[in-house]
Amino acid sequence: MNGASREALAAARERLDALTDSTSVDAAQLADELAAVTALLDREAGLRRVITDPAQPGEAKATLVQRLIGGQVSGATADLVAGMARSRWSQPRDLVDALEELASIADLTAAEKTGTLDDVEDELFRFGRIVSSSTELRAALTDRAAGTSAKTELLHRLLGGRAKPATERLVTRLATVPRGRSLEAGLESLSKLAAERRNRVVAVVTSAVPLSDGQKERLGAALAKLYGRRMHLNLDVDPEVVGGIRVQVGDEVINGSIADRLDEAARRMAS
């Protein structure tokens, strides 16, 4: 997103944070209701054009939203979506993308409130690795001929009781309503949102052998100093990694041994 849509999303995220700070708001319910509104506007192109029409007064669009969904979702959800209707959006699809993102953030907030956000981050990463390594599973979850109930049941068999509830909800929503994204891209976006929720940067660390606890601590500390942000390490093992380790932070890829990289980090911090 850019321009007006970016500003509108930022404002909506602030309102979402204010809502979920309240103990009276069920963040998981809020996530489900926002996802339902996302699905509605994704289907109804004419409706989303009306709600994002810059020629229409913001208050009139907010009133329309309240009339459409006010009796079907909680007051918190209706107020949040009405506030988004008052904002200006660069294009109608941006509103739908923003609603989907808010639904995911609400689920992550629910995990944060129960102290399971770290687990959700790790589970999203591990599930992404499983999908990448299993063509059969990926085919089953991306098969357009497969119904929503079949995919939901499959994911419940895989994740139910093994993963946190927020993880299962997020992955199920992604698989059943991909909205044109690949499963891998969607899982990566969710991982980034989870890390952002904890104000940390995600570093995908692939090593030839499993790292010891001491190595993980040293690497995490060095990367945190290097990037100036708290760092969440997603760990993977690949015997074919050249140089012993590969670290990817955003678009930057670092290859080499742990010792070499730590030495380089120390030199860059000293310069």
Sequence and secondary structure as in RCSB ss.txt:
>XXXX:A:sequence
MNGASREALAAARERLDALTDSTSVDAAQLADELAAVTALLDREAGLRRVITDPAQPGEAKATLVQRLIGGQVSG
ATADLVAGMARSRWSQPRDLVDALEELASIADLTAAEKTGTLDDVEDELFRFGRIVSSSTELRAALTDRAAGTSA
KTELLHRLLGGRAKPATERLVTRLATVPRGRSLEAGLESLSKLAAERRNRVVAVVTSAVPLSDGQKERLGAALAK
LYGRRMHLNLDVDPEVVGGIRVQVGDEVINGSIADRLDEAARRMAS
>XXXX:A:secstr
  THHHHHHHHHHHHHHHHHTSTTS HHHHHHHHHHHHHHHHH HHHHHHHT TTS HHHHHHHHHHHHTTTS H
HHHHHHHHHHHS  SSHHHHHHHHHHHHHHHHHHHHHHTT HHHHHHHHHHHHHHHHH HHHHHHHH TTS HHH
HHHHHHHHHTTTS HHHHHHHHHHHH  TT  HHHHHHHHHHHHHHHTTEEEEEEEESS   HHHHHHHHHHHHH
HHTSEEEEEEEE TT TTSEEEEETTEEEES HHHHHHHHHHHHH 
